[in-house]
Amino acid sequence: MKYLFIAGKWAPAADDGTSQTINPFDATPLDTVAEASAADVDAAVTAAREAFDDGPWRQSTVTDRAALLAKIADLLQRDREQLARTESLDTGKTLNEARADVDDTTAVFRYYAGIAGSHAGRVVDPGRLHVTSRITHEPVGVCALIAPWNYPLLQISWKLAPALAAGNTAVIKPSELTPLSTVALVGLFEEADVPPGVVNLLLGQGATVGQALVAHRGVDLISFTGGLATGEAIMAAAARGVRRVALELGGKNPNIVFDGTDFDTVVDNALTAAFLHSGQVCSAGARLIVQDSLHDSFVAELAARADRIRLGRGLDPETECGPLISAAHRAKVERYISLGQAQGAELLAGGSRPAQPPLAQGFFLRPTVLGGCHRDMTVVREEVFGPVVTVERFSTEDEAIRLGNDTSYGLAGAVWTSDAGQAERVAGALRHGTVWINDYHPYLPQAEWGGFGQSGIGRELGPSGLDEYQEKKHIYHNTSPAPAHWFSG
Ligand code: NAD
């Protein structure tokens, strides 16, 4: 049984509500989880409010906060195997990917521990005598941090590490589908003696617990990663009371391949771009855009290799792709594949569920390649968030850029070319928050991550990821006050 963590204590829901988390590999129950009530949401926000307004945390130095984050990084590494196993069971992803997630999470805590003290305000030269002027960075207050199910540990940490570095308090809510690694992370904070109320954990459904959390007027800032429709609802909720809001939403990411690059390298990376974590990655290279002269051989090889991807249990070292997160999500992905075919796409690989046991029990879907696609197809325009890659073709550089930008999203994209000038031209022209040249998927804690267009508002990671959690205050000090003489009476 997993509990809520409010004001430094683990507790069941006030009304004893619970739910089950499911192993997507075989649809069996994994654990029982408290399902927070409205009273719990209020208690968590109140605890965070009191810790921010009156608790010892407010008096903490940046050195104290950096030490806490560094301690969490150490504990994450100590528990690396166990955390990776938990994440693999809960999400279905491979153990190797889950280990990489724990390492990336550790790196994020270390990064913000490192820059917390150096990301200070500044002294301003006021250009006049007897005045000093400075900009101070101050925490925003109580932060509601809401994460999705695809990278549970990592996504919450992209928010929690900078929020705490800046001196805020937090109420965190993982996805109801994958809460287990976040519960373990909160356990590490407890072990590291975080003051009561600084980190609070709510568990439960988005439509109830998440909704009540973002509506709570004790919350000063909402940072959300998840789907577009939820992001729109959260932005509307944040408008009431003019609370700060940061959104990391979906993507429809172009992966542009020019002729002349090493064939095997590009095919191999196109598979990783599209099918890592069964394509349930916000920055997945789900939209392949391939130059005419290369197209046919490239697509044939891609489809053949997609067919050979080994599906299985995340904990099995032979597995290359796990299941999708739920039956409902798989059904949604299947609808996109059918719609794509109805609109003229050609099914070149996958498109069906594996029939053999034990895979037939879980939420598996074979890696799917759809050829002959064009931008008017729904499957090309909308985020599918599954193991589906669509292939379009182009002939000129201008056409590639136009296609790559022909999306309402703008999270990430890549260009593959052996021409350095072309690489820079295309990368410069793409309207996406991250552009990879001759690579796909790597990111750095030091480098900003976020979306153009409807992929979101704000940035995570890098110094901007800390800025999100800070108010900037100008302090103007007149050291020799005198009458202003605006009024004569
Ligand atoms: P989702 O929007 O369904 O849920 C995300 C979180 O929001 C969950 O914790 C959920 O419980 C909560 N939630 C749902 N409704 C809510 C509401 N009304 N008020 C408050 N909270 C609510 O998204 P998901 O299906 O969990 O995640 C998949 C989406 O996340 C994809 O669109 C993906 O592209 C996106 N994503 C984006 C990034 C990024 O960096 N931009 C990273 C990972 C995932």
Boltz pocket constraint, residues with backbone or C-beta under 6 A from the ligand:
constraints:
  - pocket:
      binder: B
      contacts: [[A, 146], [A, 147], [A, 148], [A, 149], [A, 150], [A, 151], [A, 155], [A, 173], [A, 174], [A, 175], [A, 176], [A, 204], [A, 205], [A, 206], [A, 207], [A, 209], [A, 210], [A, 211], [A, 212], [A, 214], [A, 225], [A, 226], [A, 227], [A, 228], [A, 230], [A, 231], [A, 233], [A, 234], [A, 248], [A, 249], [A, 250], [A, 251], [A, 281], [A, 282], [A, 283], [A, 383], [A, 385], [A, 411], [A, 450], [A, 451], [A, 455], [A, 456]]
      max_distance: 6.0
